[in-house]
Amino acid sequence: MRLSPLSLKILLNLFLVYISWGSTYIGFEFTLEVLGPFLACGSRMFLAGMLLCAAIACTGRWQRPSRADWRHACWLAVFMVLMASGFLGKGQEYISSGVAAVVTGSTPISMLVGAWLFGGEQRPSAMQWLGLAGGLCGLALLGFSQAGSGAEQSSLGGIFWVFGATLGWVTGSLLTRRFPLSTRLSALQSCGLLLLIGGLESLLLGFACGEAAMTRWENLRPEVVLAFAWMTIGGSIIAYSSYFWLLAHVSIATAVSYEYVVPVIGIFLGWWLGGETISGRMILACCLTVGSVFFVLWHKHNK
């Protein structure tokens, strides 16, 4: 069967999001060796925003943003950059990249509940609530498995930080669907503004929290530089641009389907590049969380 040009674009953007964000967790693992979480987030996002905006200006496609554009980008950046990325980095100070990937695997379930409560969509069915319960059981199992490592409070705190990042991402995505970034600016320019402002917000918070004094330049090595570069290009410019394009052309359920793949990629890269241990409980928690997402969205499309 021959795919239409639109279908090919959808598949390409989904693939780019899968790979880019699936590798973000291990990227944070390396960059956190040098920078604090909000400085790590802010510096790469601000740089990505500068590069994207400069590229748009060089092609002659830059339009002067209105006050409403700046205001809208400032609010969305709080949820989709400062919280979604900054909180993720904060959580990874206490938990491994693989565990963080599993926690964010609950994003589509949070999106389902958020769309019902705040997006005007139908109330989840009994079967969907059952799937939601399965996902929560997966997160609970993950918390207990981390508690067994002897660092109960810090591990559970890390999970709460990452779950907060998930809620920030869900909130921003729902706001984007309800109030599009701009009807006048291109999607790329809107994304560039979001990254630029979100990066600045994260940098300001990082400096306010005293992260600059805790920078560990002695840990800087080629692997950290490569991880930071990839997170700037892949995890910021490519992933955000592709995701916002998907939000404008497909359903939210399809746009967040990357979370089916992200936990698997995150766990694998954490084991392969970060030397992390994969426990049986972690695999079971991953199966429960990702499986519940499949269950919830499959039932949604087959009611």
C-alpha positions in Angstrom: 0.0 0.0 0.0 1.4 3.4 -1.0 1.5 6.0 1.7 0.4 9.6 1.0 2.9 12.4 1.5 1.1 13.5 4.7 1.3 9.9 6.1 5.0 9.9 5.3 5.5 13.2 7.1 3.6 11.9 10.1 5.8 8.7 10.2 9.0 10.7 9.8 8.1 13.2 12.6 7.0 10.3 14.9 10.3 8.5 14.3 12.3 11.7 15.0 10.4 12.2 18.3 10.9 8.6 19.2 14.7 8.6 18.8 15.3 12.2 20.1 13.3 11.9 23.3 14.2 8.3 23.9 17.8 9.3 24.2 17.2 12.4 26.4 17.3 10.5 29.7 20.8 9.1 29.2 21.8 12.5 27.9 20.7 14.1 31.2 22.6 11.4 33.0 25.9 12.6 31.4 25.2 16.4 31.6 24.2 16.3 35.2 27.8 15.2 36.0 28.8 18.8 35.3 25.7 21.1 35.5 22.7 21.3 37.8 19.4 20.2 36.4 17.9 23.7 35.6 21.2 25.0 34.3 21.5 21.9 32.1 18.0 22.4 30.8 18.2 26.1 30.4 21.5 26.2 28.6 20.6 23.7 26.0 17.1 25.0 25.5 18.3 28.7 25.2 21.0 27.7 22.8 18.5 25.6 20.7 16.1 28.5 20.6 18.8 30.9 19.5 20.0 28.5 16.7 16.4 27.9 15.5 15.5 31.6 15.5 18.7 32.5 13.8 18.1 29.9 11.1 14.6 31.2 10.5 15.9 34.8 10.3 18.6 33.8 7.8 16.0 32.2 5.5 14.0 35.5 5.5 11.0 33.9 7.1 11.2 35.7 10.5 8.1 37.7 11.5 8.1 40.1 14.3 6.2 38.5 17.3 3.4 40.4 18.8 3.0 41.0 22.6 0.4 38.2 22.6 2.9 35.8 21.0 5.6 36.6 23.6 3.1 36.3 26.4 1.7 33.0 25.2 5.2 31.6 24.7 6.2 32.7 28.2 3.3 30.7 29.8 3.7 27.6 27.6 7.5 27.6 28.3 6.8 27.3 32.0 5.0 24.0 31.5 6.7 22.5 28.4 10.3 23.5 29.1 11.0 24.5 32.7 8.7 21.9 34.2 8.9 19.2 31.5 12.7 19.3 31.1 13.9 21.0 34.3 11.9 18.8 36.6 13.0 15.7 34.7 16.6 16.7 35.2 15.9 17.3 38.9 14.4 13.9 39.3 17.3 12.3 37.6 19.6 13.5 40.3 17.9 10.8 42.5 16.8 8.0 40.0 18.4 6.4 37.0 17.6 7.3 33.4 15.8 4.0 32.9 13.5 4.6 35.9 12.8 8.2 34.7 11.8 6.8 31.2 9.3 4.4 32.8 7.7 7.1 34.9 7.2 9.4 31.9 5.6 6.4 30.1 2.5 7.3 32.0 2.1 10.5 29.9 -0.7 9.3 27.6 -2.8 8.2 30.6 -2.3 11.6 32.3 -3.2 13.2 28.9 -6.4 11.1 28.8 -7.5 12.3 32.3 -6.5 15.9 31.5 -8.4 16.0 28.3 -11.5 14.8 30.1 -11.2 17.3 33.0 -9.9 20.3 31.1 -10.2 19.6 27.4 -13.9 19.0 27.1 -13.5 15.3 26.0 -15.6 12.4 27.1 -15.2 10.9 30.5 -13.0 7.8 30.5 -14.9 4.5 30.4 -14.7 1.9 33.2 -12.3 -0.1 31.1 -10.1 3.0 30.6 -10.1 3.6 34.4 -9.0 0.0 34.7 -6.1 0.7 32.4 -5.3 3.8 34.4 -5.2 1.7 37.6 -2.8 -0.6 35.9 -0.5 2.3 35.0 -0.5 3.5 38.6 0.3 0.0 39.8 3.3 0.1 37.5 4.5 3.4 39.0 3.9 2.1 42.5 5.9 -1.0 41.8 8.7 1.1 40.4 8.7 3.2 43.6 8.9 0.1 45.8 11.7 -1.4 43.7 13.6 1.9 44.2 12.8 1.9 47.9 14.5 -1.5 48.1 17.8 0.0 47.1 18.2 1.7 50.5 17.5 5.3 49.4 13.7 5.4 49.9 13.1 9.1 50.4 15.5 10.4 47.6 14.3 7.8 45.1 10.6 8.5 45.8 11.3 12.2 45.6 12.9 11.7 42.2 9.9 9.9 41.0 7.6 12.7 42.1 9.9 15.3 40.3 9.7 13.3 37.1 5.9 12.8 37.5 5.7 16.6 37.9 7.5 17.0 34.6 4.9 14.7 33.0 2.1 16.8 34.4 3.8 20.0 33.1 4.1 18.4 29.6 0.5 17.3 29.6 -0.7 20.8 30.7 1.3 22.5 28.0 0.1 20.1 25.3 -3.5 20.6 26.2 -3.1 24.4 26.3 -1.4 24.2 22.9 -4.4 22.3 21.4 -6.9 24.7 23.0 -4.9 27.9 22.3 -2.6 27.3 19.3 0.9 28.9 19.6 0.1 31.4 16.9 -2.1 31.8 13.8 0.4 34.2 12.3 3.9 32.9 13.1 5.2 29.7 11.6 5.3 26.5 13.7 9.1 26.6 13.7 9.3 30.2 14.8 6.7 29.6 17.6 8.8 26.6 18.7 12.0 28.7 18.6 10.4 31.3 20.8 9.2 28.6 23.2 12.7 27.1 23.5 14.4 30.5 23.9 12.1 31.8 26.6 11.9 28.4 28.4 15.6 28.2 28.4 15.9 31.7 29.9 13.3 30.8 32.6 15.2 27.6 33.5 18.5 29.5 33.6 17.1 32.1 35.9 15.7 29.4 38.2 19.0 27.5 38.2 21.0 30.6 39.2 18.4 31.5 41.9 18.8 27.9 43.3 22.6 28.4 43.5 23.4 25.8 40.9 26.2 27.9 39.4 28.2 27.4 42.6 27.8 23.7 42.3 29.0 23.3 38.7 31.6 20.5 38.5 33.8 21.5 35.6 36.3 18.8 36.6 33.8 16.2 35.3 33.7 17.7 31.8 34.8 15.1 29.3 34.1 14.3 25.6 31.1 12.1 26.4 29.4 15.0 28.3 30.0 17.4 25.5 28.5 15.0 22.9 25.5 14.4 25.1 24.9 18.1 25.6 25.3 18.7 21.8 22.8 15.9 21.0 20.3 17.1 23.6 20.5 20.6 22.1 20.1 19.5 18.5 18.1 16.3 18.8 16.3 16.6 22.1 15.4 20.3 21.7 15.3 21.5 18.1 14.4 18.3 16.3 12.1 16.8 18.9 10.1 19.9 19.8 9.7 21.0 16.2 8.5 17.5 15.2 6.1 17.3 18.2 4.5 20.7 17.6 4.0 19.7 13.9 2.3 16.5 15.1 0.0 18.4 17.5 -1.1 20.5 14.5 -1.8 17.5 12.2 -2.7 14.5 14.3 -4.7 13.6 17.4 -3.1 14.0 20.8 -3.2 10.2 21.3 -1.1 9.8 18.2 1.2 12.7 19.1 2.0 11.2 22.5 2.4 7.6 21.2 6.1 8.1 21.4 5.7 7.2 25.1 5.2 3.6 23.9 8.8 3.5 22.7 10.6 6.0 25.0 10.7 3.7 28.1 12.2 0.9 26.1 14.8 3.2 24.5 15.5 4.9 27.8 16.1 1.6 29.7 18.2 0.1 26.9 20.5 3.2 26.6 20.8 3.5 30.4 22.0 -0.1 30.4 24.2 0.2 27.3 25.8 3.6 27.8 25.3 4.3 31.5 26.0 0.9 33.0 22.6 0.9 34.8 21.2 -2.3 36.2 17.9 -3.6 34.8 15.9 -5.4 37.5 13.0 -7.8 37.1 10.7 -5.3 39.0 11.8 -2.5 36.6 10.9 -4.7 33.6 7.5 -5.6 35.2 6.8 -1.9 36.0 7.6 -1.0 32.4 5.3 -3.6 31.1 2.5 -2.5 33.4 2.9 1.2 32.6 3.3 0.9 28.8 0.8 -2.0 28.6 -1.8 0.1 30.4 -1.2 2.9 27.9 -1.9 0.5 25.0 -5.0 -0.7 26.8 -6.4 2.8 27.5 -5.9 4.2 24.0 -6.9 0.9 22.2 -10.2 0.9 24.1 -10.6 4.6 23.3 -10.4 4.0 19.6 -12.6 0.9 19.7 -15.5 2.0 21.9 
